Amino acid sequence: MTRPLNMRYLTPLVLVSLMLMLALTPIVKDSLEESPIMLPTEGRQELDVDCSGYTFEHLFEYDFALFELAILDDWATGDMYANAWVNGSNSPIVRDNLDGLFEGAPGGDNEWISTDERDAVRAIGPKCIADMETRLGLREGLPHSGNVDWNDFEFVEDGIALDEVNLVPEDHAESRTCTNLGAAQDCKEVPTYVTDDMEINLGLTDGESNNVRFDQLPNQGVSNFTLGLNITNMSNAALVVTFPVLQSLSLYDSRVIDNDLDGDETTNDCAHIGKPSSNYLPNGALQVTQLVEFDRTLWELECYLFMDFTTEDPPNNDPPEWSDEFAPLNGTKFVIDGQERLNAIAEKNEWESWANDKSAFKIECNFSEEGWQMVTTVKGDLRIELGQAGISTSSSAECGAVDNNGVWVNETRTWEFGTLFTSSANVAEDGNQVILTITPTGFVDSFIITPRSMQGSTMGPESGSGTVEALPVELLVSLVDLRPGAFTIEGDARASNMRTYNFILDLGVEKPNSPPTISVAVNLNGDYVTWDDNGLKFSMYGLASDPDGEGVELSLNICGANAANFDQTKINWEVEVSIAICMANELTTYDVTLTATDDSGASTSIVIEVSEPNSLENNVDNNAGNTIDGGEGNGSLPSLSMMSVIAMIGCAFILSRREDE
């Protein structure tokens, strides 16, 4: 079973390679002699599969992937779990590529992804994975960096269980019954362009003990050994490996080797890959975590990671030392907000600068309050978890840097952790400001807070800072430049001896929508309409805009017929209207209803009374300006003098200049 560690095949991420087919590209298809999937002619029949020669990174693009490998006590088998997240704009790519993979089968490659296609993927997954090779291997003896015979991991088909979340979203607004011949009775499908987030995961089949295996290490981990991994093109992932409990087992060295495309030590290489981190679980098992980020566009760049392990005690093990430049001082306060997802204390690249040590280290804290603990996320960030929510709003802790052998820094430091404030918000009557109420908790005596409204990537204007002491403070935060709808309030809070607190407040408030405005200009004759020579149609022009900056759609109704053939240029509009429908109904005077609707659905309408060309009664109806669907009307439009006409033309010019600016 021993064979070379093939650095050109699949990473451990292959565990989800069935779903990896989701991103099969035409380039990959053309590069293989035949398709890896032999398609049936009807839904839910058995599929033949041959996935040899496929690589994970060719087949699947993810936003983040977590891969956990537990090496079992026999040192010959393992239990692998994998979860890959595909979010937003990437998910339509995955769905479209999966649909295209079934080209030639009923319902395949039709721009719809179905539950039949999903079930086919689930069925052939373990077979597909079993055909592929990993890029993970072990070797006992002196440290190695390739070019030797490796003890490769391989996959066990019977132990592989695959599943996905939301590949075909349930109860989606665009879901429909499958339309292809031979579809299952309960088959549903959605367009491949839907952007719902999805997940793909692999685990252990019920009743099985392992889903990967390798040649048993002769000394079962007691002798020195090296773990090798090809991490080429792994865009954003974390690999967590847990070893059996073994006295004194530790990670003592690691290195990354690459083919350095241009010889420059700072670009087109793998020098940015950080060191792995390690810790011991409560049962004494060693757990190692490696984070990987890679520019997947550099297809020619090859990147290999090697980690060396030993059970020998290090000859000299000096304790970690605090960094005078970066480590938080004694008495430093850290703010948490009570929401687990935001209780981050420091990112990995930050806290690793707090201390210095010859080997890897971690930050540990012993809290004075029950239910508090500091944990390291899979990405290596420090976070506070509250086992008993609400038990206390703050806690002090004795903290220090601890190396892989459990040796603490010579001098621990006392830090304080707690919530800084609670908050609520109400939108002001004008709709362009929000009243933010900040109530301090007493964690510090005084702090300065700088809030700002945010909506996606759009940032509201600066609103200034406020000082908060013992009593609640109300701050006005501008919503100008934001569209109607939900928004957050983001900013920072600063205080003496407190780490800057960057916050995101989602307080459940929305900016209200203001309806658009629309007006009709008069021509040089003082009329609202200009007739053609035949008197069979007329033209109108005017202005339309939205105070919230949204787009405005215009429509017109005359004699029961609708028209939307407006020519719009920024805030200016013009339309040509036929009166054929009015003539057919023998009408000589008719109302023209103009409606402006913004992107949020609010609308404003005005009514113009129009008579045949020979009539002098082209006046605005007395009800002009009435609001439709909650819009704010513009009032009536009386007959205008020549001075008024000139004034309106001047206003249009000024508004157009402002729009250009």
Summary of the structure (lengths in Angstrom):
residues: 661
radius of gyration: 33.6
end to end distance: 71.3
largest distance: 108.3
contacts: 2069
relative contact order: 0.07
helix: 13%
strand: 38%
